[in-house]
């Protein structure tokens, strides 16, 4: 066991120096690290296999089996994806406050498995007149399971790396790239295997294979149980957030030097039984920032505080607690400015797939490419792009910028947002060519006819989506993990996931507005008569405006700085 003695930085408030001697003991643990994280990555791969095997081809089942109109089916897919991405906010709250991440993952994985079993029964054994109701019930049981699994599993895996250990800290920087690589591997396998079985063997077989993958995932997760680092739930993080706002409101007339102010409360004076009041329960000190200064009043010591025998957490909060609340607030504008980005990504499961279903998909004389299988191109591209990003792009960018990760997290997200605009532009141009080809061949009024244009014309837009993922999605994952208080990291993961969910609802709203304005002429069932390319141009224009807003917000963003860290604050 190694011991080290560290002297915390001296902070001066109103001429009073606060110096803290800390003795930290770092014990090398046999738990955690890559030996534990690899089990969790394998679990996530199996879960993504099931999720994308369903989401990737859901619109085909709704239109071809349940006979829903194309626009209605697209809205149903968007709503299901949206709710599946909103429930993680509730799941993260339950995990951080009551159950803990490990128990939440275990329970949600079982719920997810039962939902997939019910879905398999809905497409095979359930009578036809009950089938649609049972099918949608199963879908939303899956959404509940997704709500507990999604926000916890990535955070639980990242928790296996100790940030106080330099080697683990470096490993965690690469972890998010390799984590996403595992997700993509599972998603690509779903598109190539599960969706092929759904289209060519039967829906029941395809869903049954996905249920088997979930059972395997649960078994793998339990195999690694003795290797995991587990963190106990810390209670509701919303309480401590509320305390900062209430304390600041109660002292709105108090200043540090006037109005009864007696300096800043750092939390060093707390008794041993009161050291767990900060959101993150962390002994690491977060540097004070100049943003959101109105919240600083919550940590000002006034006459009432001095006269009290015990600290009232609804009147006086520590510097760390206030700064942790600021971390959460600073992420809200980023969250809002990335919603349009997810509107682009959901096209992958809806209109991109319907486009492909109208195009020539034959390879040789017998094999037909399932239209949803082109989604595997995104995964395969990412399987190549992530190692290239990690091994080539980052070292080259590091030489230019001097930044440890090559580029900052917000720069990475910004590149993803810009690429999403290019994706819609290319998709609009390809769709215009597809419709022109249909018109030239007299197929404009034959919606079920195959247009004599190869499905591989869609390749560029799928490849651009993969670049969006490598930069935008991975960047968001890392930002909402790194910049959240430690005890709220499940909520941070849920907040990132909810971007996809809320973006799906926004996309549904955009579809409804477009249909209302165009009198339902742009997104009709006959894509040859529709104007899907115009819809893509609308999304490109909205995304361009959104990118301008994101850049304005990013330039004003302040990254978290921990005083004990030797690294300098990141600069956007």
Protein Blocks (a to p, Z undefined) as FASTA:
>chain_A
ZZdddddddddeehiacdddddddddddfegjjklmmmmmmmmmmmmmmmmmmmmmmmmm
mmmmnopafklmmmmmmmmmmmmmmmmmmmmmmmmmmnommlmmmmmmmmmmmmmmmmmm
mmmmpcfklmmmmmmmmmmmmmmmmmmmmmmmmmmmmmmpcfklmklmmmmmmmmmmmmm
mmmmmmmmmmmmmmmmmmmnomklmmmmmmmmmmmmmmmmmmmmmmpccdddebjfklmm
mmmmmmmmmmmmbcfkgghiabjaehlmpcfklmmmbfnlpabdcdddfehklmmmmmpc
cfklmmpmbdcfklbccfklmmmmmmmmmmmmmmmmmmmmmmmmmmmmmmmmmmmmmpcf
behjlbccdfklmmmmmmmmmmmmmmmmmmmmmmmmmmmnopanlpafklmmmmmmmmmm
mmmmmmmmmmmmmmmmmmmnopmmmmkbccdbdfklmmmmmmmmmmmmmmmmmmmmmmmm
mmpcfklmmmmmmmmmmmmmmmmmmmmmmmmmmmmmnooplmgfblmlmcfklmmmmmmm
mmmmmmmmmmmmmmmpccdddfkbmbdcddZZ
